[in-house]
Amino acid sequence: MDPSESPTFLPVVAQRFQSIIWSCLDSDLTRTAVFYAERYFALDPQSHDARHLYATSLLREGQTYPALCVVHISRQDQCNGCLELKAKCCNILGRYRDAREALQEAAKELSNTPSTSTSSRVAGSSPDPAAIHCRSGAMAIKGNLQSIAAQSFRQALSMNPLVWEAFEGLCALGDSLHVLLYPLPLKYAWKGSIPEIDELFPPLPDPIKHSADDAPSKPYGPVATGAGFFTPETTNGGAGLFRGFKPDVKQLQAFRMPLLPAGPRDFLYELCQLFLILLPDSSQHKQRFAFSICRHYFPASPSSQSLPTGCIGIDAATRHSPPFSADEAGPMPKKLRSTAPQQILKSLKPVKLPIDDTLKKVRPQAALKSSNAFSSSKNDLQSSTTSKAGLVPAKNAGMNVITRRSTRLLSGVGSKHASKTLTRDRRKQGPSRSRSIETDEDDAEVVNSPSPPAMAHSPRDEDSSPWSLSQEQAAQAVYETELADKYIYDLMRRFARVTRALSTYDSQRCLNEIELLPNSQQRTPWVLSVVGRAHYDKGDYVAVKAERAFKAVRTLEPYRLWDMEVYSTLLWHLQRPVELSFLAQELLNIDPRSPQAWIAIGNLFSLQKDRAQALTCFRRATQMDPSCAYAYTLSGHETIDEDLEKAVTFFQVALRVDPRHYNAWYGLGTCYLRMSKLRLAEYHFRKAVEIHPKNAVLLGCVGMVVERRGDRDGARALFDEAVGISPENALVRYRRAKILISVKEYKAAIKDLEQLHNSSPDESNVVFQLAKVYRLVGNEVKSAQFLAIARDLSPKSIGKIKKLLEMTKDENRDDSRMDEG
């Protein structure tokens, strides 16, 4: 079903979510457990099981304050499990009095039945292979082994597509590039790309409810625990990890007799036993007939080793016994059943039994293969005779033989009257050859005889119900379980599309994919945080959409630490010192050992122009988390105005930690541009554009370097592309206006500059360029007005203004030294 809709089978979906979350916790995939627990809690916020699992997952992930916030609700809404989790969180935080009070309140309600999320349970005895591959990939990323990490993540997803951490790891690797400044061995180099969602997670067909005509070959029953997701089946390798999401069509077969694994020799043994029961009480008849049957089916190897088990003794006794007549040297060669006397075949009428439909399906099979249908019990006459009916077509190689009815079987197997009648008939017949023919006819009678109507193992018995109520309920349970599994799978695929778009910095596509999520999921902290990051990557600072998204995140989850370093940098760009100071203090109180807190404090000092303290805070963030590339990058930006060489070192360390950190590539390009190393600057800027191709600032930087190389047409194309991506970006529009002035397109330049002046009226450079371009088009009045405004905004530019007034129009067209003010 569509994951955007609310499932009508919520209890089954809740059960599947619980299984997945507990399996993730058992496998130490705490990040994955938090992801699915948040989905479950958003789907059913009134459920205490969902609340407990969400809090437990956050607590296992180390997010103690957020876990406490989840269970810290009003006292009348708290249950015993909420109080117990609250006590655990308070104990970790050192609030021992609060923990004691919570435990005392929980002790008063011990009579309540514990929920499934707080009751005792047995964890998995062995680690899950998918989890092991996922953790191995995470360690490989930290060890800068991108290729090995990608292989581990792919193996984890092939074993279990629900391992969210493995998918996030692949997205973190992304289009990782060779860092040519720090070459790695070839086997460690990673040049892959983020795979498509349909490649990693192919869509599944809608489940079909089983009916009476499609009875399963194995008993129904939903999986009660999460072992089905994280424990492979022994018969199918790793396919069992996700068996709930891949219904096997082969398992849905028509209901038939259970086929037991009996070989052809076991079949002959049972056949001989049947004949020994049916034949008269004469040892010679029994031995001769059993020996004839065995000889017929094993003509190539007459030794006792080729005979079925149980017939070896009969064969030996027959060989040492005297012949039945003087002219008989052994058993007569068996005739084909199609050569039986026609009068005997005509005298027998076919009997229509309820098992005929099943027999028609079995008859085209080979005789030895059909032997598997026989029961292993030696005294089960009905199963044996029923299975022997499938031998006739194999013996006649496709000939149509009329089904014969045995009067002996219809009148009863142990009937004395039938025995006497057959004995009297044999006495009237001729010598040994007649006995051989009679034996063949009896063989044909028994083999072609169908089973009696009353059969205990037949599911199509008229006396029994073909589809009981319990089977119907089991089929409905399986159907609802498959629907729930598909719902979770489709929901995960939609979140995977959002994550992939965010990792490729396709911000608009990411926002469009978020719109397709269910409304309940769009109001979760994870989704709102992604919205804020998407707007931040777009550089949408003026519209303040990113700020609103992060404020909503902090409203829903006040103690959240994830992605708060991005929020602090956003406040730095927006020049919000009060909000940034409040955020830094709160993050430091939540977890003083978190890198997010120290990055926020460093951004606050940077905003206050205290670079020494900012560098100290950023260095502290790297000590808390050496794999935090963002802290190294911010350190490089802080030192770029004072020590370019030191800044280059910081950016290089950031790229060693994360080769896809485009901000570090941008920082290196800026350093080399200030060193007037245009080739190196363009190389690093283009690397940043390869990672983040829809960033207007990066495209503007590339255009600026290309312009300095003298390629104005190429620079203009880059500026046009940047303005098309972000029309509100003032820097790229200003650069394009300068290019338009240099190519003498004054009207287009005036249009861009007027738009910039309306959005930023206090920018002296924009005002000065407007005065310059109006002077070039001959509008001296407006030129003088804007020069006066520029003098008021920047008194230091009085010398540049005088120089502009002294120059002629031709000199102004070719002058590029007065670009900056």
Rosetta blueprint (number, residue, H / E / L):
1 M L
2 D L
3 P L
4 S L
5 E L
6 S L
7 P L
8 T L
9 F L
10 L H
11 P H
12 V H
13 V H
14 A H
15 Q H
16 R H
17 F H
18 Q H
19 S H
20 I H
21 I H
22 W H
23 S H
24 C H
25 L H
26 D H
27 S L
28 D L
29 L L
30 T H
31 R H
32 T H
33 A H
34 V H
35 F H
36 Y H
37 A H
38 E H
39 R H
40 Y H
41 F H
42 A H
43 L H
44 D L
45 P L
46 Q L
47 S L
48 H H
49 D H
50 A H
51 R H
52 H H
53 L H
54 Y H
55 A H
56 T H
57 S H
58 L H
59 L H
60 R H
61 E H
62 G L
63 Q L
64 T H
65 Y H
66 P H
67 A H
68 L H
69 C H
70 V H
71 V H
72 H L
73 I L
74 S L
75 R H
76 Q H
77 D H
78 Q L
79 C L
80 N H
81 G H
82 C H
83 L H
84 E H
85 L H
86 K H
87 A H
88 K H
89 C H
90 C H
91 N H
92 I H
93 L H
94 G L
95 R L
96 Y H
97 R H
98 D H
99 A H
100 R H
101 E H
102 A H
103 L H
104 Q H
105 E H
106 A H
107 A H
108 K L
109 E L
110 L L
111 S L
112 N L
113 T L
114 P L
115 S L
116 T L
117 S L
118 T L
119 S L
120 S L
121 R L
122 V L
123 A L
124 G L
125 S L
126 S L
127 P L
128 D L
129 P H
130 A H
131 A H
132 I H
133 H H
134 C H
135 R H
136 S H
137 G H
138 A H
139 M H
140 A H
141 I H
142 K H
143 G L
144 N L
145 L L
146 Q H
147 S H
148 I H
149 A H
150 A H
151 Q H
152 S H
153 F H
154 R H
155 Q H
156 A H
157 L H
158 S H
159 M H
160 N L
161 P L
162 L L
163 V L
164 W H
165 E H
166 A H
167 F H
168 E H
169 G H
170 L H
171 C H
172 A H
173 L H
174 G L
175 D L
176 S L
177 L L
178 H L
179 V L
180 L L
181 L L
182 Y L
183 P L
184 L L
185 P L
186 L H
187 K H
188 Y H
189 A L
190 W L
191 K L
192 G L
193 S L
194 I L
195 P L
196 E L
197 I H
198 D H
199 E H
200 L H
201 F L
202 P L
203 P L
204 L L
205 P L
206 D L
207 P L
208 I L
209 K L
210 H L
211 S L
212 A L
213 D L
214 D L
215 A L
216 P E
217 S L
218 K L
219 P L
220 Y L
221 G L
222 P L
223 V L
224 A L
225 T L
226 G L
227 A H
228 G H
229 F H
230 F H
231 T L
232 P L
233 E L
234 T L
235 T L
236 N L
237 G H
238 G H
239 A H
240 G H
241 L H
242 F H
243 R H
244 G H
245 F H
246 K L
247 P L
248 D L
249 V H
250 K H
251 Q H
252 L E
253 Q L
254 A L
255 F L
256 R L
257 M L
258 P L
259 L L
260 L L
261 P L
262 A L
263 G L
264 P H
265 R H
266 D H
267 F H
268 L H
269 Y H
270 E H
271 L H
272 C H
273 Q H
274 L H
275 F H
276 L H
277 I H
278 L H
279 L L
280 P L
281 D L
282 S L
283 S H
284 Q H
285 H H
286 K H
287 Q H
288 R H
289 F H
290 A H
291 F H
292 S H
293 I H
294 C H
295 R H
296 H H
297 Y H
298 F L
299 P L
300 A L
301 S L
302 P L
303 S L
304 S H
305 Q H
306 S H
307 L L
308 P L
309 T L
310 G L
311 C L
312 I H
313 G H
314 I H
315 D H
316 A H
317 A H
318 T H
319 R H
320 H H
321 S L
322 P L
323 P L
324 F L
325 S L
326 A L
327 D L
328 E L
329 A L
330 G L
331 P L
332 M L
333 P L
334 K L
335 K L
336 L L
337 R H
338 S H
339 T H
340 A L
341 P L
342 Q H
343 Q H
344 I H
345 L H
346 K H
347 S H
348 L L
349 K L
350 P L
351 V L
352 K L
353 L L
354 P L
355 I L
356 D H
357 D H
358 T H
359 L H
360 K H
361 K H
362 V H
363 R L
364 P L
365 Q L
366 A L
367 A H
368 L H
369 K H
370 S H
371 S H
372 N H
373 A H
374 F L
375 S L
376 S L
377 S L
378 K L
379 N L
380 D L
381 L H
382 Q H
383 S H
384 S H
385 T H
386 T H
387 S H
388 K H
389 A H
390 G H
391 L H
392 V H
393 P H
394 A H
395 K H
396 N H
397 A L
398 G L
399 M L
400 N L
401 V L
402 I L
403 T L
404 R L
405 R L
406 S L
407 T H
408 R H
409 L H
410 L H
411 S H
412 G L
413 V L
414 G L
415 S L
416 K H
417 H H
418 A H
419 S H
420 K H
421 T H
422 L H
423 T H
424 R H
425 D H
426 R H
427 R H
428 K H
429 Q L
430 G L
431 P L
432 S H
433 R H
434 S H
435 R H
436 S H
437 I H
438 E H
439 T H
440 D H
441 E H
442 D H
443 D H
444 A H
445 E H
446 V H
447 V H
448 N H
449 S L
450 P L
451 S L
452 P L
453 P L
454 A L
455 M L
456 A L
457 H L
458 S L
459 P L
460 R L
461 D L
462 E L
463 D L
464 S L
465 S L
466 P L
467 W L
468 S L
469 L H
470 S H
471 Q H
472 E H
473 Q H
474 A H
475 A H
476 Q H
477 A H
478 V H
479 Y H
480 E H
481 T H
482 E H
483 L H
484 A H
485 D H
486 K H
487 Y H
488 I H
489 Y H
490 D H
491 L H
492 M H
493 R H
494 R H
495 F H
496 A H
497 R H
498 V H
499 T H
500 R H
501 A H
502 L H
503 S H
504 T L
505 Y L
506 D L
507 S H
508 Q H
509 R H
510 C H
511 L H
512 N H
513 E H
514 I H
515 E H
516 L L
517 L L
518 P L
519 N H
520 S H
521 Q H
522 Q H
523 R L
524 T L
525 P H
526 W H
527 V H
528 L H
529 S H
530 V H
531 V H
532 G H
533 R H
534 A H
535 H H
536 Y H
537 D H
538 K H
539 G L
540 D L
541 Y L
542 V L
543 A L
544 V L
545 K H
546 A H
547 E H
548 R H
549 A H
550 F H
551 K H
552 A H
553 V H
554 R H
555 T H
556 L H
557 E L
558 P L
559 Y L
560 R L
561 L L
562 W L
563 D L
564 M H
565 E H
566 V H
567 Y H
568 S H
569 T H
570 L H
571 L H
572 W H
573 H H
574 L L
575 Q L
576 R L
577 P H
578 V H
579 E H
580 L H
581 S H
582 F H
583 L H
584 A H
585 Q H
586 E H
587 L H
588 L H
589 N H
590 I H
591 D L
592 P L
593 R L
594 S L
595 P H
596 Q H
597 A H
598 W H
599 I H
600 A H
601 I H
602 G H
603 N H
604 L H
605 F H
606 S H
607 L H
608 Q L
609 K L
610 D L
611 R H
612 A H
613 Q H
614 A H
615 L H
616 T H
617 C H
618 F H
619 R H
620 R H
621 A H
622 T H
623 Q H
624 M H
625 D L
626 P L
627 S L
628 C L
629 A H
630 Y H
631 A H
632 Y H
633 T H
634 L H
635 S H
636 G H
637 H H
638 E H
639 T H
640 I L
641 D L
642 E L
643 D L
644 L H
645 E H
646 K H
647 A H
648 V H
649 T H
650 F H
651 F H
652 Q H
653 V H
654 A H
655 L H
656 R H
657 V H
658 D L
659 P L
660 R L
661 H L
662 Y H
663 N H
664 A H
665 W H
666 Y H
667 G H
668 L H
669 G H
670 T H
671 C H
672 Y H
673 L H
674 R H
675 M L
676 S L
677 K L
678 L H
679 R H
680 L H
681 A H
682 E H
683 Y H
684 H H
685 F H
686 R H
687 K H
688 A H
689 V H
690 E H
691 I H
692 H L
693 P L
694 K L
695 N L
696 A H
697 V H
698 L H
699 L H
700 G H
701 C H
702 V H
703 G H
704 M H
705 V H
706 V H
707 E H
708 R H
709 R L
710 G L
711 D L
712 R H
713 D H
714 G H
715 A H
716 R H
717 A H
718 L H
719 F H
720 D H
721 E H
722 A H
723 V H
724 G H
725 I H
726 S L
727 P L
728 E L
729 N L
730 A H
731 L H
732 V H
733 R H
734 Y H
735 R H
736 R H
737 A H
738 K H
739 I H
740 L H
741 I H
742 S H
743 V L
744 K L
745 E L
746 Y H
747 K H
748 A H
749 A H
750 I H
751 K H
752 D H
753 L H
754 E H
755 Q H
756 L H
757 H H
758 N H
759 S H
760 S L
761 P L
762 D L
763 E L
764 S H
765 N H
766 V H
767 V H
768 F H
769 Q H
770 L H
771 A H
772 K H
773 V H
774 Y H
775 R H
776 L H
777 V L
778 G L
779 N L
780 E H
781 V H
782 K H
783 S H
784 A H
785 Q H
786 F H
787 L H
788 A H
789 I H
790 A H
791 R H
792 D H
793 L H
794 S L
795 P H
796 K H
797 S H
798 I H
799 G H
800 K H
801 I H
802 K H
803 K H
804 L H
805 L H
806 E H
807 M L
808 T L
809 K H
810 D H
811 E H
812 N H
813 R H
814 D H
815 D L
816 S L
817 R L
818 M L
819 D L
820 E L
821 G L
